[in-house]
Amino acid sequence: MVKKPAPDATRRSESSRRAIHDAALALVGEVGYPRTTVEAIAARAGVGKQTIYRWWGSKADVLLEAFLDLSARAACEADGEPYVIPDTGDVATDLKAVLRATVDKLTDPSFEVPSRALAAEGLVNEQVGRVFVAELLEPSLRLYVDRLRAAQEAGQVRPEIDPRIALELFVSPLAQRWLQHTGPISHEYTDTLVDYALHGLAPR
């Protein structure tokens, strides 16, 4: 049996790659992930199906790369510099600001639909899940870690707190609500998460 050659990313045409990315994102938004096929992506992008299989192994791989590219462009400031959580000296204000922006992104269909599809696919496709976490989630979480460490140095957060665990107090509830539709997400909701996380539940 002849072994199928691995996809070769070095042979890509940039214009075709961009057209395929755009087609995959558009189709997932229009018909949903299950009904999006490699054939449909190829037809929308104006390329042959064999072109996609020469560069990617599956429709999940296409969508994952397209979404990561979209997210990377959105994560840059207007001047092209990578986004960082602002440090105004008030950690509560800064966390609320970035979480409000996250709510806006999670409720924007251009991000919500493909990210939901990839989150679901990552549960059954280990490789997609691993890349999704490593290239999309972890870089975002590191920004929270950096901001919380700066707050520790400023005396706004206890020095013994593990920032990587602490950030889950407000990031994880938001992710759960969004993924499982357990409740509405809003600016008011994430503001409350930050207040609860920073000030606790015990009487003052």
Sequence and secondary structure as in RCSB ss.txt:
>XXXX:A:sequence
MVKKPAPDATRRSESSRRAIHDAALALVGEVGYPRTTVEAIAARAGVGKQTIYRWWGSKADVLLEAFLDLSARAA
CEADGEPYVIPDTGDVATDLKAVLRATVDKLTDPSFEVPSRALAAEGLVNEQVGRVFVAELLEPSLRLYVDRLRA
AQEAGQVRPEIDPRIALELFVSPLAQRWLQHTGPISHEYTDTLVDYALHGLAPR
>XXXX:A:secstr
        GGG  HHHHHHHHHHHHHHHHHH TTT  HHHHHHHHTS HHHHHHH SSHHHHHHHHHHHHHHHHT
B TTS B      S HHHHHHHHHHHHHHHHTSHHHHHHHHHHHHHHHH HHHHHHHIIIIIHHHHHHHHHHHHH
HHHTTSS TT  HHHHTHHHHHHHHHHHHHT S   HHHHHHHHHHHHH SS  
